[in-house]
Amino acid sequence: MARVAVVGGGISGLGTALMLGRRGHRVTLFEQEARAAGADLDQDFFHWNRPRTPQAVQPHSLLAHVRTVLRTETPDVYADVLARGAREYHEFDWFGEHPPYRAGDEDLVTLRTRRIVVEAALTAAVRREGTVDVRRGRPVRGLAIETGRAARPARVTGVLVGADTHPADLVVDAGGRRSPVPAWLTTAGCRPPVVESHRVGIAYLCRWFRLRADGPRDPGVKNGSAAAFALAGVFPSDNDTFAVNLVLSTGDPTRGALTDPAVFEAAARRFPACAAWLGLAAEPESAVLAMAGLDNRWTSLVDDEGPVVTGLVNAGDSLVHTNPTMGHGVALGLLTAQHLAAHADEIAADPTVHHTWTAQALRPWFDAQVASDRANAQRLAESSPVPERRAAAVAACAFEDPVVMRARAKVRHLLQTAEEAYGTDEVDRHVTAWLAAHPDFVPRYDGPTREEWEALVRR
């Protein structure tokens, strides 16, 4: 069994520490933030200033891997997540009655919840785990590194905390997208990590609401809408909360005006999905919360010569950080935690095992996010025309045809690539039949025109 030091106590760090501990490894988790998610979810969510984790208050739609990993590795945590108010939503729930079962359908489930619910459940479980020592308010200031010899790279042998050195057979960098670990490595004379970064020209604005206890519930509409220059959506969540979300180009001159709640709501109401939910007379729970300055970043601790260091691997946003439009973050983080826990001794001896797995299992989703964001950023910035007719038909058809919805769900939940899911003869036949049944179908945006938007935002 390995001695493991985990740097960072977010969802990826907590999940990694817990899964490692439950396999008998001795784990110490270091988190510079002294505060932890606790019993008062609303207090933690709405009133905890977390500048290093701006995504914490943004809406999340937790994909199938979140549910399957938690149910497999930590079923008590998953039960606690549901007990704290998270809700399961199967993609076929849209139809009311599910189609005949096919293998894998059971995994097409979104977990509707705020991020804080998962954090709180993981935090509680880690506290109960005797093999995990959590040290909050104890920031790691550096790495203990044994200089490499001959062709061998240097080896990380622990972490530096205050005046102490904490030895470890394996260090896991779960310090997030602002992790200092790459800088520590180069300062120590190691070859630098290979960082691939793609700036994302997309900005997010959201506001949280809560349904009235005696009021109506889900209006039964599609949760997404679009204009040529903006995307809009609703994220139903735990404990009667939901978020309304607007997405624009970072260069949109009207973006700043949307931080005014009145302007934000007036603009959101021009999108059918948002209007339906705002029409439920829900109570606002937050200000308008903005997030921008994002990138898609892949940080590899291996270059053309091999691992730049041994005894160290990265996980979560320290490894792969993606723009949240597709909701990859938590899913990829927990998948990585599961892999690390299952292969910790092997990875401690040779990190190539980890690096090879990440390239095969995670890298394709990073590349898909980069391509999608590049297209979305261009479309929003240029107010591009509506999609080609057949491509738009695939999206529309999914909400009427379970076969196409299944393909859509497999892509959304990172179970198949778009080419694999949509590229079958069966899906092609169903989309062709749908188009034949809708000869007047014309792709169009359901959101406001630019002129209508300008009038709303600049009034």
C-alpha positions in Angstrom: 0.0 0.0 0.0 1.2 3.5 -0.9 1.6 6.6 1.1 -0.2 9.3 -0.9 -0.3 13.1 -0.5 -3.1 14.8 -2.3 -2.7 18.5 -2.9 -6.1 20.3 -3.2 -9.4 19.5 -1.5 -11.9 20.2 -4.3 -14.1 17.5 -5.7 -11.3 15.8 -7.6 -9.0 15.9 -4.5 -11.7 14.7 -2.2 -12.7 11.9 -4.5 -9.2 10.8 -5.1 -8.4 10.8 -1.4 -11.5 8.9 -0.5 -11.2 6.2 -3.2 -7.5 5.7 -2.3 -8.2 5.4 1.4 -10.9 2.9 0.8 -8.4 0.7 -1.0 -6.2 0.8 2.1 -3.7 3.4 1.0 -2.5 5.9 3.6 -3.6 9.3 2.4 -3.0 12.9 3.6 -5.0 15.6 1.9 -3.7 19.2 2.1 -6.1 22.1 1.4 -5.2 25.7 1.8 -8.8 26.8 2.4 -9.7 26.3 6.1 -13.4 26.2 5.5 -15.2 23.0 4.3 -18.6 22.4 2.8 -20.9 21.5 5.6 -24.5 21.0 6.6 -25.8 24.4 5.6 -25.8 24.1 1.8 -27.4 27.5 1.1 -25.0 29.3 3.4 -22.0 27.6 1.8 -23.3 28.1 -1.7 -24.5 31.6 -1.7 -22.3 33.2 1.0 -18.9 31.6 0.7 -16.4 33.8 -1.2 -14.3 31.4 -3.3 -12.2 33.5 -5.7 -9.9 30.5 -6.6 -13.0 28.4 -7.6 -15.2 30.7 -9.7 -17.1 27.8 -11.1 -18.4 26.8 -7.7 -21.4 29.0 -7.9 -22.1 28.5 -11.6 -24.7 25.9 -12.6 -23.7 22.3 -13.1 -25.3 19.4 -14.9 -23.5 16.3 -13.6 -23.1 13.7 -16.3 -23.5 9.9 -16.2 -19.9 9.2 -15.1 -20.4 11.2 -11.9 -23.3 8.9 -10.9 -21.7 5.7 -12.0 -18.3 6.3 -10.4 -19.9 7.4 -7.1 -22.3 4.5 -7.1 -19.5 2.0 -7.8 -16.8 3.3 -5.6 -18.6 5.2 -2.8 -22.3 4.2 -2.7 -22.8 5.8 0.7 -21.6 9.2 -0.8 -24.1 8.8 -3.6 -26.9 8.1 -1.2 -25.9 11.1 0.8 -25.9 13.3 -2.3 -29.5 12.2 -3.0 -30.5 12.7 0.6 -29.2 16.3 0.5 -31.6 17.1 -2.4 -29.9 16.1 -5.7 -32.3 14.6 -8.2 -31.8 12.1 -11.0 -33.0 12.9 -14.4 -33.0 10.2 -17.1 -32.7 11.5 -20.6 -35.8 9.5 -21.6 -37.9 11.2 -18.9 -38.5 13.8 -21.5 -40.9 11.4 -23.2 -42.8 10.5 -20.1 -42.7 6.8 -21.0 -39.3 5.2 -21.7 -38.8 3.3 -24.9 -37.9 -0.4 -24.9 -34.7 -1.0 -22.9 -31.3 -1.3 -24.5 -28.1 -2.2 -22.8 -26.5 1.0 -21.4 -29.8 3.0 -21.1 -29.6 2.8 -17.3 -26.5 5.1 -17.4 -28.1 7.9 -19.3 -28.8 9.9 -16.2 -28.0 13.5 -15.3 -27.6 14.4 -11.6 -29.3 17.7 -11.1 -27.7 19.5 -8.2 -25.5 22.4 -7.2 -21.8 21.5 -6.9 -21.8 22.2 -3.2 -24.1 19.2 -2.6 -21.4 16.8 -4.0 -18.7 18.6 -2.1 -20.5 18.3 1.2 -21.2 14.6 0.8 -17.6 13.9 -0.2 -16.3 16.0 2.7 -18.4 14.2 5.2 -17.3 10.8 3.9 -13.6 11.8 4.0 -14.0 12.9 7.6 -15.3 9.4 8.4 -12.5 7.6 6.6 -9.8 6.4 9.0 -7.2 6.0 6.3 -7.5 9.7 5.2 -5.9 12.5 7.2 -7.4 15.9 6.1 -5.3 19.0 6.9 -7.3 22.1 6.1 -5.7 25.5 6.3 -2.4 23.9 5.5 -1.2 25.1 2.1 1.6 23.1 0.4 4.5 25.4 -0.4 6.6 23.1 -2.6 7.7 19.6 -3.5 10.4 17.5 -2.0 12.4 16.4 -5.0 15.2 13.8 -5.3 17.5 14.8 -8.2 17.5 12.5 -11.2 20.6 10.5 -12.1 21.8 9.7 -15.6 18.8 9.2 -17.9 16.4 9.0 -15.0 14.1 11.9 -14.3 13.9 13.5 -10.8 11.5 11.9 -8.3 9.0 13.7 -6.1 9.3 12.2 -2.6 6.8 14.3 -0.7 5.5 17.8 -0.1 6.7 20.8 1.8 4.2 22.2 4.4 5.4 25.0 6.5 8.7 24.0 7.9 8.0 20.3 7.5 8.5 17.7 4.8 5.7 15.2 4.4 7.0 12.1 2.7 5.0 10.2 0.1 5.3 7.4 -2.4 3.0 9.3 -4.7 1.9 12.9 -4.8 -1.4 13.8 -6.6 -1.7 17.4 -7.8 -5.4 18.2 -7.5 -4.8 21.9 -7.1 -7.0 23.0 -9.9 -6.5 25.2 -12.9 -4.3 27.6 -10.9 -2.1 24.8 -9.5 1.4 26.0 -8.6 2.9 22.6 -9.2 4.2 23.1 -12.8 6.1 26.2 -11.6 7.6 24.3 -8.7 8.9 21.7 -11.1 10.6 24.1 -13.4 12.1 26.0 -10.4 13.5 22.7 -9.2 15.2 22.2 -12.5 12.9 19.6 -14.0 11.9 19.7 -17.6 8.7 21.8 -17.8 5.3 20.1 -18.1 3.8 20.3 -21.6 0.9 22.7 -21.5 -1.6 23.1 -24.3 -4.0 26.0 -23.8 -6.8 27.4 -25.9 -8.4 30.7 -24.9 -12.2 30.5 -24.8 -13.9 33.7 -26.0 -17.1 32.9 -24.1 -18.6 34.5 -21.0 -21.2 33.2 -18.6 -23.8 35.0 -16.6 -26.2 33.2 -14.3 -28.8 33.9 -11.6 -30.2 31.5 -9.1 -33.9 31.2 -8.2 -35.9 29.0 -5.8 -39.4 27.7 -6.6 -42.1 28.6 -4.1 -43.1 25.8 -1.8 -46.8 26.2 -2.8 -46.0 27.1 -6.4 -45.8 25.2 -9.7 -42.8 23.0 -10.7 -41.0 22.0 -13.9 -42.9 23.7 -16.8 -42.0 20.7 -19.1 -40.1 22.7 -21.8 -36.7 22.1 -23.4 -34.1 23.7 -21.1 -32.1 25.4 -23.9 -32.7 28.3 -26.3 -30.5 30.3 -28.7 -30.1 33.5 -30.6 -27.5 34.1 -33.3 -25.3 35.8 -30.7 -26.2 34.2 -27.4 -27.1 30.9 -25.8 -29.6 30.6 -22.9 -30.5 27.8 -20.6 -32.1 26.7 -17.4 -30.5 24.3 -14.9 -33.0 22.6 -12.6 -31.1 21.7 -9.4 -31.5 20.5 -5.8 -33.9 21.7 -3.1 -36.2 23.6 -5.5 -33.4 25.8 -6.9 -32.7 26.5 -10.5 -30.3 28.7 -12.4 -31.0 30.8 -15.5 -27.8 31.1 -17.6 -26.8 33.4 -20.5 -23.7 32.8 -22.7 -22.2 35.4 -24.9 -19.0 36.3 -26.7 -16.5 38.0 -24.4 -16.3 40.7 -26.9 -20.1 41.5 -26.8 -20.4 45.1 -25.8 -23.7 44.5 -24.0 -22.2 41.9 -21.6 -21.6 44.4 -18.8 -25.2 45.6 -18.7 -26.4 42.1 -18.0 -25.0 42.2 -14.4 -28.0 44.4 -13.6 -30.6 41.9 -12.4 -33.5 43.7 -14.1 -31.7 43.8 -17.4 -30.6 40.2 -17.0 -34.1 39.0 -16.4 -35.6 41.1 -19.2 -33.1 39.6 -21.6 -33.5 36.1 -20.3 -37.3 36.3 -20.8 -36.8 36.6 -24.5 -35.7 33.0 -24.7 -38.5 30.5 -24.4 -36.7 28.1 -22.0 -35.9 30.9 -19.5 -39.3 32.6 -19.9 -41.1 29.4 -19.0 -39.1 29.0 -15.8 -39.2 32.6 -14.8 -42.9 32.5 -15.4 -43.2 30.3 -12.3 -42.8 33.4 -10.1 -39.7 31.9 -8.4 -37.8 33.9 -5.8 -34.3 35.2 -6.7 -31.6 33.8 -4.5 -28.5 35.4 -5.9 -27.1 38.4 -7.7 -26.1 37.9 -11.4 -22.9 35.9 -11.2 -20.4 36.3 -14.1 -17.6 34.1 -15.2 -15.1 34.7 -18.1 -11.4 34.6 -18.7 -11.6 30.8 -19.4 -9.4 28.5 -21.4 -9.2 24.8 -22.3 -5.9 23.5 -20.9 -4.2 20.2 -21.0 -1.2 19.8 -18.7 0.9 16.7 -19.3 3.8 15.7 -17.0 5.3 13.7 -19.9 7.1 15.0 -23.0 8.9 13.4 -25.9 11.6 12.1 -23.5 9.1 10.5 -21.1 7.9 11.6 -17.7 9.3 14.9 -16.6 9.3 13.6 -13.1 8.2 10.5 -11.2 6.4 10.2 -7.9 3.9 12.8 -9.1 0.7 12.8 -11.2 -2.0 15.3 -11.8 -5.8 15.0 -11.6 -8.9 17.1 -12.1 -8.4 20.7 -13.5 -4.7 20.4 -12.8 -4.7 17.8 -15.6 -7.5 18.8 -17.9 -9.4 22.0 -17.5 -12.3 22.6 -19.9 -14.8 25.3 -20.5 -18.0 24.2 -18.8 -20.5 24.3 -21.8 -20.4 20.5 -22.0 -20.1 19.8 -18.2 -17.0 17.7 -18.5 -15.1 18.8 -15.4 -16.6 16.8 -12.5 -17.1 13.7 -14.6 -13.5 13.6 -15.9 -12.2 14.4 -12.4 -14.0 11.5 -10.8 -13.0 9.1 -13.6 -9.4 10.1 -13.0 -9.8 9.6 -9.2 -11.2 6.1 -9.8 -8.3 5.2 -12.1 -5.7 6.5 -9.6 -7.2 4.6 -6.8 -7.3 1.3 -8.8 -3.7 1.6 -9.9 -1.9 3.6 -7.2 0.9 1.2 -6.4 1.7 0.7 -10.1 1.5 4.5 -10.8 3.8 5.2 -7.8 6.4 2.9 -9.4 5.9 4.2 -13.0 3.6 7.2 -13.7 3.6 6.3 -17.4 0.7 4.0 -16.6 -1.3 7.1 -15.6 -0.2 9.3 -18.5 -1.1 6.6 -21.0 -4.5 6.2 -19.6 -5.3 9.9 -19.5 -4.2 10.3 -23.2 -6.5 7.4 -24.2 -9.5 8.0 -21.9 -9.6 11.8 -21.4 -7.8 13.5 -24.2 -10.5 12.8 -26.9 -13.1 14.8 -24.8 -10.6 17.6 -24.4 -10.1 17.8 -28.1 -13.9 17.7 -28.7 -14.4 20.6 -26.2 -11.7 22.7 -28.0 -13.3 22.2 -31.4 -16.8 22.9 -30.0 -15.7 26.1 -28.2 -13.9 27.4 -31.3 -17.0 27.0 -33.3 -19.3 28.5 -30.6 -17.0 31.4 -30.0 -16.9 32.3 -33.7 -20.7 31.8 -34.1 -21.5 34.1 -31.1 -19.0 36.7 -32.1 -20.1 36.8 -35.7 -23.9 36.1 -35.2 -23.5 33.3 -37.7 -26.4 31.9 -39.6 -28.5 29.0 -38.3 -27.0 25.5 -38.7 -27.3 23.5 -41.9 -30.8 21.9 -42.2 -29.9 18.3 -41.5 -27.6 19.2 -38.6 -30.5 21.2 -37.0 -32.9 18.4 -37.7 -30.8 16.0 -35.7 -31.1 18.3 -32.7 -34.8 18.8 -33.1 -35.6 15.1 -33.9 -34.0 14.0 -30.6 -36.9 15.5 -28.7 -39.4 13.5 -30.6 -37.5 10.2 -31.4 -36.0 8.1 -28.6 -33.5 6.5 -31.0 -32.0 9.9 -31.8 -32.3 11.0 -28.2 -30.3 7.9 -27.1 -27.5 8.9 -29.5 -27.6 12.5 -28.3 -27.4 11.3 -24.7 -24.5 9.0 -25.3 -22.5 12.0 -26.7 -23.6 14.3 -23.9 -22.6 11.8 -21.2 -19.2 11.1 -22.7 -20.1 7.5 -23.6 -19.6 7.8 -27.3 -18.1 10.4 -29.7 -20.5 12.2 -32.0 -19.2 10.2 -34.9 -19.9 6.9 -33.2 -23.3 7.8 -31.8 -24.8 9.7 -34.8 -22.9 7.8 -37.5 -25.1 4.6 -37.5 -27.5 3.6 -40.2 -30.3 3.4 -37.7 -29.9 7.1 -36.6 -29.5 8.1 -40.2 -32.8 6.4 -41.1 -34.7 8.0 -38.2 -33.4 11.5 -39.0 -34.3 11.0 -42.7 -37.8 9.8 -41.8 -38.2 12.8 -39.4 -37.3 15.3 -42.2 -39.7 13.6 -44.6 -42.4 14.0 -42.0 -41.5 17.6 -41.5 -41.1 19.0 -45.1 -41.5 22.6 -43.9 -38.8 22.3 -41.3 -36.5 25.4 -41.4 -33.7 25.8 -38.9 -34.3 29.0 -36.9 -33.2 30.5 -33.6 -35.9 30.8 -30.9 -34.2 33.7 -29.1 -34.4 37.5 -29.8 -32.9 39.2 -32.9 -29.9 41.5 -32.3 -32.1 44.5 -32.7 -34.5 43.3 -30.0 -31.6 42.4 -27.8 -30.0 45.9 -28.1 -33.4 47.5 -27.3 -33.7 45.4 -24.1 -30.2 45.8 -22.9 -29.6 49.4 -23.7 -32.9 50.8 -22.6 
